[in-house]
Amino acid sequence: MNPRRITPEILDSLPSSDPDAQASRRDLQRLHSILGQKKLWLRWFREKYTNRPPSSLVDLGSGDGHLLSRILPLAFPSGGGGSRLFFVDRQPSVADSSLDQLRRQNWLPTIIDCEVLEWARQAPPADLILSNLFLHHLSVEKLRELFLHLARITPLFAAAEPARNWPASFGCRLLPLLGCHPVTLHDSRVSVAAGFRDEELSELWPKLPLWHTSESASGLFTHFFSAEKSS
């Protein structure tokens, strides 16, 4: 398989109010289910947090926050218990209805309009930091810097990313059959080319005592990475 190739995605350059951006985000909401990411994250939350949710949770590159706003009520049917939830994105577009729903379930959501690296350089500690389809936007150098900051402020980080493999590349060719918007068709190809495989993310995590990384394929299209610090 070819080395990673990072190319700008169209959606990143569009304001959240742009009709093309809104259409592409609707596609992504559908694809979260088709790609199995909803099931992946729901299973992961249930395995990691059997009794109560993390007291503070950060979603990096959160976009419209659709994934977490759908998963958290299923993973924690008793509610958030007052847990703090931070959506970090340079162009956040989390709907007021999603925020209201989370508040009704006793989550305390906050939107942070900021570049992720800028946020990480000065961020306070958090119990859990995660990202979904975000890390592939970053170069190796920026990933190293981000990981160094994350290792300082959280004991647990997890990420689901595009798998850079032949099934994912072929799957991009099938998206027109689902009626996906041209922005989605372009960005899906770019995302796969910038995705991950093998132990590429583990190699970038800082080599510090007590840290353990795990990295593997999840289904045909998703690459999952986690880093956890033992207590």
C-alpha positions, -999 to +999 in steps of 0.1 A: +000+000+000+012+035-008+027+058+019+004+084+036-005+113+013-022+143+030-043+165+007-067+193+018-103+182+022-130+204+007-152+202+038-125+218+059-125+249+038-163+254+038-181+274+065-206+253+085-235+272+070-225+264+034-252+240+018-224+218+004-209+214+039-243+206+054-249+180+027-216+164+033-220+163+070-254+145+065-235+120+044-210+115+072-237+109+097-251+081+076-216+067+070-209+065+108-234+036+108-225+021+075-188+020+084-195+005+118-181+034+138-212+037+160-210+001+170-172+003+175-174+033+199-205+020+217-187-013+224-156+004+234-174+027+259-192-002+274-160-022+279-140+007+293-167+023+316-188-004+332-200+017+362-200+053+353-189+077+325-156+096+327-159+128+347-144+148+318-144+139+281-129+157+251-138+152+215-111+165+192-121+177+158-157+172+168-174+188+138-211+186+144-208+163+174-232+139+159-214+107+168-210+113+205-245+129+209-259+096+196-235+072+213-234+086+248-271+081+256-268+045+245-235+038+264-247+055+296-285+052+297-285+065+333-271+098+320-238+117+323-239+122+360-227+158+356-197+148+335-181+176+315-180+171+277-159+193+255-163+196+217-131+210+202-130+221+166-118+251+146-153+252+129-177+237+154-212+230+142-228+212+171-266+218+169-284+234+198-308+205+198-279+181+204-265+202+232-300+205+248-304+167+246-271+161+263-279+186+291-312+169+297-293+137+302-270+154+328-240+160+306-223+194+308-213+202+272-190+230+262-180+240+226-144+252+222-138+270+189-101+265+185-074+247+165-068+213+182-030+218+185-035+253+199-060+239+224-037+210+234-008+233+242-027+249+271-054+224+279-062+212+314-063+175+323-092+153+312-101+117+320-106+108+284-097+124+251-109+108+218-112+117+181-131+102+152-119+107+117-096+136+126-060+125+131-055+118+094-056+155+087-023+159+105+013+155+094+037+132+112+053+163+129+019+176+141+008+142+153+040+138+173+034+172+189-002+165+196+005+131+212+032+147+234+006+171+248-021+144+251+003+122+271+006+151+295-031+159+301-049+125+299-045+089+310-065+076+280-067+085+244-086+067+216-091+074+179-109+058+150-094+067+116-097+057+080-079+025+072-054+030+044-060-003+026-075-017-006-110-024+008-113+012+020-101+025-014-126+003-032-154+013-008-149+050-018-158+040-054-191+027-042-202+059-024-220+073-055-244+043-052-254+058-018-261+092-034-233+109-015-225+146-023-195+154-045-177+169-015-180+136+003-168+116-027-137+138-030-130+139+008-135+101+012-107+094-013-084+119+003-092+106+038-082+070+029-050+081+012-041+100+045-053+071+068-033+047+088-023+010+090-001-013+110+016+005+140+020+039+124+003+058+152+019+038+180+053+047+166+045+084+170+032+082+206+059+093+230+080+065+246+072+072+282+070+049+312+036+033+321+021+039+287+006+011+266-006+016+230-029-007+210-036-004+172-056-026+149-081-027+121-118-026+130-137-040+102-127-033+066-126+005+067-116+017+101-082+018+119-085+020+157-058+033+180-056+038+218-030+048+243-035+042+280-014+050+311-014+024+338-020+037+373 
